[in-house]
Amino acid sequence: MLASALVYLVAVLHVLFMLLETFLWTTPKVRARFGNSAAEAETTRVLAA
């Protein structure tokens, strides 16, 4: 049971990271969290996706 819960947790985290990197990378909140400017976020957008 514990193993299943941990596998589920890892799967959910992977989905959240994918959403962050694919769709939210250039939003102001995410840029502020990672300390990126708008120009840096646009430059690294390809690397994040």
C-alpha positions as CSV (number, residue, x, y, z in Angstrom):
1,M,0.0,0.0,0.0
2,L,2.8,2.4,0.8
3,A,4.6,1.6,-2.4
4,S,1.4,2.3,-4.4
5,A,0.9,5.7,-2.6
6,L,4.5,6.7,-3.4
7,V,4.2,5.7,-7.1
8,Y,1.0,7.8,-7.3
9,L,2.8,10.7,-5.6
10,V,5.7,10.6,-8.1
11,A,3.2,10.4,-11.0
12,V,1.3,13.4,-9.8
13,L,4.6,15.4,-9.4
14,H,5.7,14.5,-12.9
15,V,2.4,15.8,-14.3
16,L,2.7,19.0,-12.3
17,F,6.3,19.6,-13.5
18,M,5.2,18.9,-17.1
19,L,2.4,21.5,-16.8
20,L,4.8,24.0,-15.2
21,E,7.4,23.6,-17.9
22,T,5.0,23.3,-20.9
23,F,2.3,25.9,-20.2
24,L,3.3,28.1,-17.3
25,W,7.0,28.8,-17.9
26,T,6.6,32.4,-19.1
27,T,3.9,33.5,-16.6
28,P,4.9,36.2,-14.1
29,K,4.5,34.0,-11.0
30,V,6.7,31.2,-12.4
31,R,9.3,33.7,-13.7
32,A,9.5,35.4,-10.2
33,R,9.8,32.0,-8.5
34,F,12.8,31.0,-10.6
35,G,14.2,34.6,-10.8
36,N,14.0,34.9,-14.6
37,S,13.2,38.0,-16.5
38,A,10.7,37.9,-19.4
39,A,13.6,37.8,-21.9
40,E,15.3,34.9,-20.1
41,A,12.0,33.0,-19.9
42,E,11.4,33.4,-23.6
43,T,15.0,32.3,-24.3
44,T,14.8,29.2,-22.1
45,R,11.2,28.3,-23.1
46,V,12.4,25.7,-25.6
47,L,14.7,24.1,-23.0
48,A,11.8,24.0,-20.5
49,A,9.5,22.2,-22.9
